[in-house]
Amino acid sequence: MATGWYLRENSPVELIAVVVLSLNSVWLFSLSEFYQLAQQHSAKGTYQLYMYVDETIKSNKEMVLMSHFEPYLMRNRINNFF
């Protein structure tokens, strides 16, 4: 099982909050972090960032498991942004 979010290339935002309500989890990313961490970038200018909820998934990509994104959880980043 995975969850993911899309963001267009020319987005005017500075801060991105992504949420999984069923897990009561929120992650915070700067725009550049989101672009850098996104695993997919389409020719149409859309970035996709996704996380596997199932921690047993094997992947050759570095940042795909939800646990890999723990440093970006809101509780760990709130002082960086506010």
N, C-alpha and C positions, 0 to 999 in steps of 0.2 A: 504494500500500500504506500502511496506517495501523495504529497500535496505540493501545489506549485502556484506561482504567481507570474503574471506578465506585466511588462512595463515597456512603453514605446521609447524608441531611441531619443527622441527629441522632447522628452518629458521635462516640464519646467520645475519639478519638485526638487527639494533639497534633502528631504528626509522621507524614508519609506518605512512604514510599519506594516508588517504582515502578521496575520492572525490565524490561528487554528482554534476555533471556539471549542471544539470537542475536547481539546487537550488543555484549554485554558492557558494558551501560550501566545506570547507576542515577541517578535523579533524586530529590532530597529537597525536600519542600514542607511548610510549616506547614499546619495545617488551614485557616486563613483564606486562604492563598495558593492552595491547591487549589480552594477554593470560588470564589475570584475568577477564577482562570484557566480553570476548567471551561467548555467551550463549550456544554454542554447542562445543563439542570436540568429534570427531569420534574415533573409535578404530583404524583407519588407520593413526591417528596422524595429523588430520586437525582440526584447530580451525575455528569457524565461529562467526563473530561479525555482528549483524544486528541491524537495527533501524527501527521502524515504523514511516513513514512519517505522517500517519494519527494519530493525537494526541488523537483521541477518542477511540483507541483500548484499551481494558482491558486485562491485563495480570497479572499473579501472580509473574512474574519476576521483579526485581527492576529496571534494566537498559534496557529498550526496546524502549522507546519513544525518538524521535530525541531530544526533549528538555532536556532529561536526560543527554545528551552528550554535552551540551553547554559548560561546563568547558574545554572540549577537542578541541573546535574549534581553528583553527590556530591563529586567532586574540587574543585568550585568553592564548595561550601557547607559542607563538613565543619567548618570553623572557626567558622561561624555557630552551629552547633548543639551542638558538643562541645568 
